[in-house]
Amino acid sequence: MPALPRLPEHSLLIGGLVVTRIIGWGTTFYALSVVARDIERDLALDVTTVFGGITLLLLTGAALAPAIGRHLDRAGTRGAMCLGALFCALGLALLGFAQGLVSYLASWVVIGIGHAFSLANVGGVTIAHLVGPRARRVIGLMMLATGLSSTVFWPLTAALSASFGWRTTWLVFATLQILIVLPIYATVPRYRQGAAEAAAPAANAARADEARVAPPDRRTAFWLVAAIFSASGLVSWGLPLHLIDLLRNAGIGATEAVAIAALSGPATLLARLVDAVLGERLPVERTAFAGLVLGPLACLMLVLLPGTSLVASGFVLCFSAAMGVISVARATLPLALFGRQAYGTLMGRLTVPQNLAFAAAPLLFAAMIEHLGRDKALVAAAAIQALGVVAMLLLFRLLAGGRGLSRS
């Protein structure tokens, strides 16, 4: 078994970025599923509207992503991430004071601005700027620990909400952005694009060599990658928000459902660890394909097998492992196929179709679970993920067709 790669000279900063991602995703995405019912009750909103906050977050990100991507390639990520932490803190604080529909949804727009500037694709671009050609491996390693976000923040949110209420919980999360996340972002080195190019005259040629897709095939490959991650993301951004309710509907008790759902973090972590270890031997599209196949199989498992704690745990472990591998590939596959040149701009473009799909996910799954029931919703989730499998097979064909480059 190959050894894990040594972290570069920025290992301390990369460790700090891991902390910011755990806090960022935990507070702006995972926490809502724990307190959604309390918000629904206290603000007199239906559950679809409550989860519509995530939809607004993603739509805001889709609108801002292309411009942010170009900015990151030109000016680096430090300023953007610091601004994002401030917006996340403001939005989470506003959420704690929300009094009705308008103030609740407006809070999510503010959070969406912060999310677009500090989370989303920004972490991967930061790593690409810091470590250069080793970016793919380091991105995978950085995302290992961020898989613990749900494991940390589902129980933490439940404990804080039970002790102090959901409003105070959001205020605590806003404080984390100011006291922990913002200072870490402020330590990211300033990005000097011109100086980096002058210090490495062959950098542009080397970056061009990194690309595995020939210029005539880049547009087709771009849309296949967008289809792969939009289809898988429609499920990975929709289903986890309702995971606890799905387990309850399978006959699992409320406390046990939270405990089983918390297994998703270790499963994601383990899957990303395997991906990092095998990264030297397997092209990223191969590991992504394994995740794309495992996802629908996991959904069908919960439908076809008895609703026991063992089956529920198996579903959470398999589904989360699949989504963990795919989430790494979402950052590393474009890097492997298209190279590092204008990586921020490329990821900004990819964010638009992906975020539109992601934005529909919470509402789509809330509606499907409510109107179709648990089993039909899970079958639909499997079918959606199968579309990503088909798109990946077409990408394999493109890469093997003679015009795609063969080097991995």
N, C-alpha and C positions, 0 to 999 in steps of 0.2 A: 504494500500500500504506500503510495507516495506521501511524503510528509507535507503538512500544511505549510504554505509559504510564509517566510518571515515578513512581518509588517515593515513598511518603509519608515523613514526617519520621522514621519508625521504620525506615528502610531498613537501617541497620547491624544493628539487632536482627533484622530479617527475614533478612538474610544469615546471621546466627548461627543462626537457626532452621533454615535450609537445611542448615547443617553438622550440626546435631543430628539432622535427619531422615536424612541420608546415613549417619551413624554408627548411628543407631537401627535403621533398616531393614536396613542391611548386616549388623549384628551379630546381630540377633534373628530375622532371616528368611532372608536370602540365604546367609549363611555355611554353614548346615547342609548345603546340597546339595553342598558341596565336601568336607566331612569326614565325611559320613554313612557311607561305606563303612568308614572307619577306626574310627569309633565302633561300628559293627556288629560289626567283628572283635574289638576290644579288650574290649567289654562283653558279648560273646556274645548280642547282640540281633538279631532279624531286621529287615530294612530297613523293614517296615511300622511296627514299634514305634519305630524311630529317628525316622521322619517323624511319628509320633504325637505327638512333642513339640510340633510346630507346632499340632496339633489341640488339645492341652491349652492352649496359649497363647491360642488363639482362643475356646475355651469359657470360659476364665477371663474374657476380655474381654467376652463376651456376658453373663455373669452380673453383671459390675460396671458395664456401660455405662449403663443407665438412671439409676442413682444418681449416677454420675460426671457424666453430662450435666446433671442438675439442679444438682449442686454447681457446675459450671462457670458456669452462668447466674447463680448466686447469689453466688459468691465469686471468680470469675475462675480463671485457669489456672496462675499462677505456683507456688503451693504444690503443686498436683497434679503438675505436671511435675517439680519438684524431687524429690518423693517417688518419682515414677516412675523417675527416673534412679538413685536409690539402690537401688530394687528390681531394676532391670535389671542393675546392677553386681553385686548380691548373687547374682542368679540365674545370671548368666554365670560368676561365680566358682565357684558350686556345681557348675555343669556341668563345669567344668574338673577338679573333684575327684570326679565321679560314679564309683561303683564297680559299679553294677549297675542293674537295672530300676527299683527304687523310687527311688533317689537321682537317677537320670537323669530320670525323669518328674516328680519333685518339683521339680527345678531349673526345668523348663519352666512349672510353675505359678507359681513366683516371678517368672520372666521375664514371664509373662502379666499379672501384677499391674502390673509396671512398664510394660509395653506399653500397658495400658489407661489408665494415668494420664498417660503422657507422649507417646505416639504416637497410633495410631488416629485419632480425629477431633479430638484436642485442638489440633493445629496450626491447623486451620481455624477453630476457635472462638476461638483466640488472635488470629488475624488479624481476625475479625469484631469482636472487642472493640477492637482497636487502631485500625482504619482505617474502621470504619463502612460507609457505602454503597459504598465502593470495594472491599469485601472480595472479591467474586467475581474481579475482575481481579488483585488482589494474590495471592490463593490460587493462581491459575493460574501467576503468575510465580514464586512461591515453589516450586511443585512442578516447575518447569522443571529446576532443578539436582538435585532429589532423584531424578530419573530416572537419575542417574549412580551410584546406590547399588550396584547389581549390578556395574557396570563397575569400580568401585573395590574392592569387597569380595570378589568372586570371585577375581580374581588375588591380592589381598592375603592372603586366607585360604589360598589354595593355596601361596603363598610362605612364609607363617608356619608352616603345618602341615608343609611339606616340610623346613623348617630346624629347627623346635623341637618339632614334634608338635602334635596337635590340642588337648591339654590346655593347654599354654602359650598357644596361640592364643586360647582362651576367656578366659584370665586377662588377656591383653593387651587384649582387647575390654572386659572389665570395667573395666580401668584407664582406658580412653578415656571411659567413662561418668562417672567421677569427675573426671578432670582437664580434660575438654573440655566434655562435655554439661551437667553440673550447673552450672558457673559461668555458662554462657549462659542456662540456664533462670532462674537467680537474678536476671538483669537484666530480666526481663519486669516491666513496671510493675504495681503493685497495682491491682486492678480495684475501682472504686467505683461500683456500679450506681446507687445513690441520687443521688450527685453528678452522674453523667452525665445522668440524667433531669432533674434540676433545671436543669442548664445548657442543656438543649435541650427546652423545653416541648412542642414539636411532634414530638418524636422518636417517640412511640408511634404517632401518626397516620401519620407518614411510613413507619414500618415496616409498618403495615397496608397502605399503598398499594403496597409492594414486592411483595406476594404476587400471583402470577398465577393461582392456583387459588381459585375462589370457595368459601366455607365448605361448601356442600352437597356439593362434589366432593372435599374434602380427604381423606376416608378412602379413597376409591377411588384417588385420586392417590398417596397414601402407599403403598398396597399394590402399585400398579404400579411405583413407584420401587423398592420393596424387591425385587420380582420381577426387575426389570431388572438390578440390581446384585448380587443373589444368584446369578442364572444366570451372568452374566459373571464374577463373582468366584469362582465354583466352579472355573472354568477358570484364571483369572489367579492364584489362590492355590495351585492344584494343579499345573498344568503346568510353571511355571518351576522348581519344586523338582526336577523330573526332566528338565530341559532338556538338561543335559550327557549324561545317560544316553540320552535319545532320540536325540541326535546320534550318539552312539557306536553305537547300534543301527542307525543309518542307514549305517554303514560309515565314519564319520569317526574319525580317530585321537584319542586322549585329549587330547594337547596342543592339537591343532587344534580339538577340540570346545570346550575352555575358551575359546579365542580367539574362536571364532564366537559362543559364548554371550555373551561380553562385549560384543558388538555391541548387545545389548538396551538398554544404558544410553544410548548416543548416539541410537538409534532412538526411545526413549521421550522423550529430551530434545527431539529435532527435532519430534516430534508435539505435544508440549506447547507448543513455541515457535509452531508454526502455529496451535494453538488460541488462544494468547494474542494473536497478531497479528490473527486473524479474530474475536476475541471481541466487538468492537464491531459487527460486521456480521451475525454468525450467532448465533441463540439457542443456548444450551448444549445443548438437546435435539437440535439438528441435528448438532452436532459429535459428540455421544455416539452418535447413530445411525450415523454414518459408522464409528466405532470398532467398534460392535456388528456391523456387516456385514463389516468387514475381518477381524475375528478368526477366524470360521469359515472364510473363504476361505484364510487363511494355513495353518490346520491341514490343510485338504484339499490344499494345495500340496505339503506334505511327503509326503502319501500318494500322490498321483497322478503326481508328477514323479520322475525318477531321483534317487537318494540321493547327489548330488554336493555338493562344498563350496559351489558357487554356489547351488544350490537350498536347502541348509541355511541359508546366509546370508540368502537372500531370505525364508525362513520366519521366522527370528529377527527380521529387520528389520520385516516386516509385522505379525507377532504382537505384538511389543513396542510398535510405534507404536499399534496398536489399544488395547492395554491402557493405554498412557500417556494417551491421550485419555479413556478411560473412568475412569481413576483420578482425573483432575481433575474430571470430571463427577460423580463420587461425592460430592465435597465441594461443588461449585457448583450442581448441578441442584436439590437440596433448597433451597438458598439462593434460587435464582431463582424457584422455584415457590411457596415458602411464606413467604419473607421472613426477616428477621433476628430477629424476635421469638421468644424461647425457642429459638434455633437449637441451643444445646447440648443441650437436652432432646430436641428432634426428632432430632438425630443419635444421641443415646443410644438412642432407640427404634428407629431404623433399624438400629443396630448389632446388635441381637438377632437378627433373621432373617438378616442378612447374615453375621454371624460364625458362626451355626450352619451355614450353607452353606460358608463359608470353612473351618470346622473339619473338615468332612467331606472337603474337597478333597485334602489330602495323602494320606490313607489311601485315598480312592477312586481317585486316579490311580496310586498305588503298586500297588493291587490290579489295576486295569485293565491297566496295562502288563505286570505279571507274568503275569496269567492270560489276557488277550486278545491281548497283543502290541502292538507299536508302532502299526501301522496302524489297528486297530480302536479303540484308545484315542484316537487322533487324530480318527477319525470321530465317536466319542462326544462328544469335546470340541466339535466343530463343531455337533453336534445340540443340546448343552446351550446353547451360545451363541445358537443360533437361537431358543430360547425367550425370551431377552432381547430379540431383535429384534421378536418378536410383541408382547411387553409394551410396548415403545416405540411401536409402531404404535397400540396401544390408547390410550396416553397422548396421542399426537398427536390422535386422535379426540376424546378428552375435552377437550383444550385448544381444539379447533376447534368444539366442540359447542354453544357459546352461553353455557354457564354458567361455563366457564373464561375468565379475562380474556385479552384479546388482546395487551396491551402486553408487550414483551420487555425 
